[in-house]
Structures are given as structure tokens and as C-alpha cells.
């Protein structure tokens, strides 16, 4: 309770703080040295928001099946902003354009490389390798627009609830992109999968409209759709997690490993999961 009270005290302080206050520690992206041309560039501390905004002349489509009223009202929405193609490229280069990946499951590695637009001869060389190896995906080894250039978020998925992933693999991944449809391979958390079905969605199609997905053990998940609507859940009752997700503007979520608590007699008592919400 003390930690929750402290969070609310910080929240109240931030809400009262003027946007141009000297107490704001993170400088706006518009002032970043990586972007040389800052004319008409919206001021925000979140590069991902700028990269998700429209480029003049390029319209974005949205799947009506996932469009819904947002559960949170973000004060930094970029729905009406735009950046030029040159500004977008500068931000993406500053963020990084290379991914280095390693899965114990070689099938998952190959699927990930294919989703990132790996060039045919690079994929062939990797497949011919006699052992699982670290794979570097860069602008040189991937087709134009591939690699990490347009990747806004990457989440690793693991087997849960008895359902196996694609091609029988126990591993999977979700790739959020700056613009366009997101991509995934493998399986979704069971609770998220069932909720999509209960809402009349096709999980495979609706996952492409996710812009952010964090998953953890015990079916914990936090998902945000392109429409702005956010879902979250867990297999165990976690009032603190539910409260913060419901009342705060969530930016990122990270889940830790399952912790087993014991009582004074040394018997297994309950399971819990550490998490961090930004």
C-alpha cells in the first residue's frame, strides 16, 4: 500500500507540473541532436509516437473490427501530427536499424528472419548452417524496409496453456511496427486469445492491429491496439496490477519470473509475479 500511495503522489505532482517546467528530465525529441531538421516537428519525448504519425500524402487504414473507444486518454496523442519522410528516416537511424537474434529453436529463428525481410542468399546460408547460430539482421542483409528500421517493439512469446505455437514450436514472437500491420509468429497468451474470440474477433487478423504487446508467465499480458484501446489480464488476482493499468497512462510493461512464496512451515503457499509499469 505504501508503494501505491507513493505512485499516486508522484502522479499528482506530474499532473500539476507545467509542460515547460525545468523539472522535466527527458528532453523532447524535437531537441535531439540526431534530428537535424526540426522545423514543424511536433514536440514530444516519445520517438515512437512520432514514427507512428502520418507522413503527408500517406493515409493509414484501420481495421474496423478492432476500432473502439480508448480506455486511456493520452495527453501526447499524435493522431493529428505528421513528420516528413526525411525526419522519419533520421529518427529511425538514431533508434537503430540492426537486430541481433538467437533462438534455441532454429525454426523460430528462420521465421523471425523471414518476417524481417531477410535476403534470400542470407537465409540460404543460415539454413545450411549445421548449428543454431546468432543471426544479425541489418539493412545490408535485409530487403529495403526490413531489419529493425521500422520495428517499434519486439516481444518474445512462449508456450502456455497447452497450445503449441507455429510448426509445433514452443517459442514465438510479436513485432510491432511504426506503421502498417504488426506481425507475429507462434501463439498468443491464452487469456488474450480467448478474449479476442469472445469479442467476435479473429485472433490472427486482429493481432495485426496491435501496436504493443507485453507477456509474462501465468498468462499475464498487456496489449494495446492501434485504435488506442488497451487490454490486460492475468491468471491470478493481482489488484495492484489491475489498478495501475486502469488508472494510469501505461507506456511500457515488463514482467519478471514466477515467484513461489512459502509459509512459516516451509510449505508452498502461493505464486506471484513481479512486474514493472512505466
Number of C-alpha atoms within 10 A of each C-alpha: 7 6 9 12 10 11 13 14 11 11 13 11 10 13 9 8 13 10 10 7 8 10 10 12 7 10 13 14 19 21 15 13 10 15 18 13 14 15 9 11 17 17 15 18 16 15 18 17 17 26 24 22 20 21 18 11 8 8 8 10 9 13 13 10 13 23 14 13 11 14 15 15 12 13 7 12 13 16 11 7 16 21 19 17 12 13 21 22 15 15 20 21 16 15 17 14 17 19 16 11 13 14 17 11 13 16 18 22 23 18 16 23 24 16 15 24 20 23 18 13 10 15 18 11 9 19 16 8 10 7 9 15 15 13 17 17 23 20 19 14 20 22 14 12 13 23 26 25 23 24 23 21 17 17 15 17 23 19 19 19 10 8 15 17 20 15 10 11 18 18 22 25 21 25 25 23 23 21 17 16 19 22 21 22 21 22 23 27 23 20 19 21 17 14 14 17 13 10 11 11 16 14 17 15 15 19 24 21 23 25 25 24 26 21 24 23 19 20 18 22 23 21 18 20 20 22 17 18 17 21 15 19 21 21 12 12 10 13 9 12 17 13 11 15 21 15 11 15 15 16 12 12 18 14 17 13 12 13 11 11 12 12 9 7 7 8 9 11 11 10 12 16 17 12 13 10 14 9
